[in-house]
């Protein structure tokens, strides 16, 4: 029984540095993750703007194209 208690104490004592190192590592990663998320948001925003400009340009080309007149439609 005493052996189990000493093993439990040793395990608890050994895990403290691991938990501390994990916390330090996570705190170090936090700014990097924030930077990556902001870059991803900028990239997604650029793609959305590109898609909007593409659709706008596509709509302009279809509406500004010459429409055949009624005479040309009936002649064909």
C-alpha positions in Angstrom: 0.0 0.0 0.0 2.8 2.4 0.9 4.5 1.5 -2.4 1.4 2.5 -4.3 1.3 5.9 -2.5 4.9 6.5 -3.2 4.4 5.6 -6.9 1.4 8.0 -7.1 3.4 10.8 -5.5 6.3 10.2 -7.9 4.0 10.2 -10.9 2.3 13.5 -9.7 5.7 15.0 -9.1 7.0 13.9 -12.6 3.9 15.3 -14.4 4.2 18.8 -13.0 7.2 19.8 -15.2 5.4 18.2 -18.2 2.3 20.2 -17.5 4.3 23.4 -17.1 6.2 22.7 -20.3 2.9 22.1 -22.1 1.5 25.3 -20.9 4.6 27.2 -22.0 4.5 25.6 -25.4 0.8 26.4 -25.8 1.4 30.0 -24.8 4.2 30.2 -27.4 2.0 28.8 -30.1 -0.9 31.2 -29.4 0.5 34.2 -31.3 1.5 32.0 -34.2 -2.0 30.6 -34.4 -3.5 34.1 -34.3 -1.2 35.1 -37.2 -2.1 32.1 -39.2 -5.8 32.7 -38.7 -5.5 36.3 -39.7 -3.6 35.3 -42.9 -6.3 32.7 -43.7 -9.0 35.4 -43.2 -7.2 37.8 -45.5 -6.8 35.0 -48.1 -10.5 34.2 -47.9 -11.4 37.9 -48.2 -9.3 38.2 -51.3 -10.9 35.2 -52.9 -14.4 36.6 -52.2 -13.4 39.9 -53.7 -12.0 38.2 -56.8 -15.1 36.1 -57.2 -17.3 39.2 -56.8 -15.3 41.1 -59.4 -15.3 38.1 -61.7 -19.1 37.8 -61.5 -19.5 41.6 -62.0 -17.2 41.5 -65.0 -19.0 38.5 -66.4 -22.4 40.2 -66.0 -21.1 43.4 -67.7 -19.8 41.4 -70.7 -23.1 39.7 -71.2 -25.1 42.9 -70.9 -22.9 45.0 -73.1 -22.6 42.5 -75.9 -24.5 43.4 -79.0 -28.0 42.0 -79.1 -29.2 41.0 -82.5 -32.0 43.2 -83.8 -35.5 41.9 -84.4 -34.9 42.0 -88.2 -31.8 39.9 -87.8 -33.7 37.4 -85.6 -36.5 37.0 -88.2 -34.1 36.8 -91.1 -32.3 33.8 -89.7 
